[in-house]
């Protein structure tokens, strides 16, 4: 028997801490989470206190685990694949 949310796809447009924490829980329950990030550096939590060995903000590590990430710049008329 699989996880309760297997087969569910969630588009994550959240930022800061509460929203990404919620989608982390959805991911832990089996949902496929696709995080849409800003083109100018992503989620604000990436700019928090940084972990020495990875250079990534310690607050963003748990809230971005097990996610697919896409950067979306709506100011550009076209996109590159």
C-alpha positions, 0 to 999 in steps of 0.5 A, spaced: 500 500 500 502 506 497 502 513 501 495 517 501 497 522 496 500 518 491 498 520 484 496 527 486 500 533 483 501 540 487 503 546 484 507 550 490 507 558 489 508 559 496 514 562 499 517 564 506 516 558 511 509 556 512 507 555 505 513 551 503 513 547 510 505 545 508 508 542 501 513 539 505 508 535 508 504 534 502 510 531 499 512 526 505 505 524 504 506 522 497 504 528 493 508 530 487 510 537 489 512 542 483 515 549 486 515 555 482 520 559 484 522 567 482 527 568 477 531 573 482 533 567 487 528 563 488 524 563 495 526 568 500 528 562 505 534 561 501 537 567 503 536 566 511 542 563 515 546 559 511 549 552 513 557 552 512 557 545 508 552 546 503 551 554 502 544 553 502 540 557 508 538 552 513 531 554 513 530 552 506 533 545 506 527 541 510 522 545 506 525 544 499 526 537 500 523 532 495 521 537 490 521 539 483 523 546 482 521 551 476 523 558 475 518 562 472 520 569 469 513 572 467 517 578 464 520 575 459 515 574 452 519 567 451 522 561 454 528 557 453 528 549 454 
